[in-house]
């Protein structure tokens, strides 16, 4: 008998998967953020260089804003470190029983990296 896959939004939001589930969701969001950044970058380059369009300059101002850059830096750092954690768990399947601990270790690596990077970016942004 197959599993029932009819889960509503409320039941899905109540799921208490903890850190590994949050890492799974953020991995998808960060991947999507990276794809959006690359798409905007290619589109802006094409529109500016090939068409001479002001739309390309407008798109440049979007992805050159400090908020978008902070988001993309988080996406890149999180996606890279979480991907490395997933690779390690795939190479050594016995470590899967320590998935929560590896997720905590992942956050202990990500947060200092991101905070330091964001601090440097914001300081340079405010300096002009």
C-alpha positions as CSV (number, residue, x, y, z in Angstrom):
1,X,0.0,0.0,0.0
2,X,1.4,3.4,-1.0
3,X,2.0,6.3,1.4
4,X,-0.6,9.0,1.4
5,X,1.0,12.2,-0.1
6,X,-2.0,14.4,0.3
7,X,-0.6,16.9,2.8
8,X,-2.1,20.3,3.2
9,X,-0.3,23.5,3.9
10,X,-1.2,23.6,7.6
11,X,0.0,20.0,8.2
12,X,3.2,20.7,6.3
13,X,3.9,23.9,8.3
14,X,3.4,22.0,11.5
15,X,6.1,19.4,10.6
16,X,8.8,19.5,13.1
17,X,11.7,18.3,11.1
18,X,14.2,20.5,12.9
19,X,17.5,21.6,11.7
20,X,17.9,19.1,8.8
21,X,14.5,20.1,7.4
22,X,15.4,23.7,7.6
23,X,18.7,23.0,5.9
24,X,16.8,21.2,3.1
25,X,14.5,24.1,2.6
26,X,17.3,26.7,2.7
27,X,19.4,24.7,0.3
28,X,16.6,24.9,-2.2
29,X,16.0,28.7,-1.6
30,X,19.8,29.4,-1.8
31,X,20.0,27.5,-5.1
32,X,17.1,29.5,-6.5
33,X,18.7,32.7,-5.3
34,X,22.0,31.8,-7.1
35,X,20.0,31.0,-10.3
36,X,18.2,34.3,-10.1
37,X,21.5,36.2,-9.6
38,X,23.2,34.5,-12.6
39,X,20.1,35.1,-14.7
40,X,19.9,38.8,-13.8
41,X,23.6,39.2,-14.4
42,X,23.5,37.6,-17.9
43,X,20.4,39.4,-18.8
44,X,21.7,42.8,-17.7
45,X,25.0,42.2,-19.5
46,X,23.2,41.3,-22.7
47,X,20.8,44.2,-22.5
48,X,23.5,46.8,-21.7
49,X,26.2,45.6,-24.1
50,X,24.2,44.3,-27.1
51,X,21.1,46.5,-27.0
52,X,22.3,49.6,-25.2
53,X,19.1,49.4,-23.2
54,X,18.4,51.3,-20.0
55,X,16.6,48.2,-18.7
56,X,20.1,46.5,-18.4
57,X,21.3,49.4,-16.2
58,X,18.1,49.2,-14.1
59,X,18.8,45.4,-13.6
60,X,22.4,46.3,-12.6
61,X,21.1,48.6,-9.9
62,X,19.0,45.8,-8.5
63,X,21.7,43.2,-8.2
64,X,24.3,45.8,-7.1
65,X,22.2,46.9,-4.1
66,X,23.7,46.0,-0.7
67,X,20.5,44.0,0.2
68,X,20.7,41.8,-2.8
69,X,24.4,41.3,-2.4
70,X,24.0,40.3,1.2
71,X,21.4,37.8,0.2
72,X,23.5,36.3,-2.6
73,X,26.6,36.0,-0.3
74,X,24.4,34.1,2.2
75,X,23.1,31.9,-0.6
76,X,26.6,31.1,-1.8
77,X,28.0,30.4,1.6
78,X,25.1,28.4,2.8
79,X,24.7,26.4,-0.5
80,X,28.4,25.6,-0.5
81,X,28.7,24.5,3.1
82,X,25.5,22.6,3.1
83,X,26.4,20.9,-0.2
84,X,29.7,19.9,1.4
85,X,27.8,18.4,4.4
86,X,25.5,16.5,2.0
87,X,28.5,15.1,0.1
88,X,30.1,13.9,3.3
89,X,26.9,12.2,4.4
90,X,26.7,10.6,1.0
91,X,30.3,9.3,1.0
92,X,30.0,7.9,4.6
93,X,26.4,6.7,5.0
94,X,27.1,5.7,8.6
95,X,27.3,9.4,9.5
96,X,23.6,9.9,8.6
97,X,22.6,9.0,12.2
98,X,24.6,12.2,13.2
99,X,22.6,14.4,10.8
100,X,21.4,16.8,13.5
101,X,24.9,17.2,14.9
102,X,26.3,17.8,11.4
103,X,23.6,20.4,10.8
104,X,24.6,22.2,14.0
105,X,28.3,22.0,12.9
106,X,27.3,23.4,9.6
107,X,25.7,26.5,11.2
108,X,28.8,26.9,13.4
109,X,30.8,27.2,10.2
110,X,28.3,29.3,8.2
111,X,27.4,32.0,10.8
112,X,30.9,33.3,11.5
113,X,31.8,33.2,7.8
114,X,28.6,35.1,6.9
115,X,28.8,37.6,9.8
116,X,32.4,38.5,9.0
117,X,31.7,38.8,5.3
118,X,28.6,40.9,5.8
119,X,30.5,43.1,8.3
120,X,33.2,43.8,5.7
121,X,30.6,44.4,2.9
122,X,28.5,46.8,5.0
123,X,31.6,48.7,6.2
124,X,32.8,49.2,2.6
125,X,29.3,50.1,1.5
126,X,29.1,52.8,4.2
127,X,32.6,54.1,3.5
128,X,31.5,54.8,-0.1
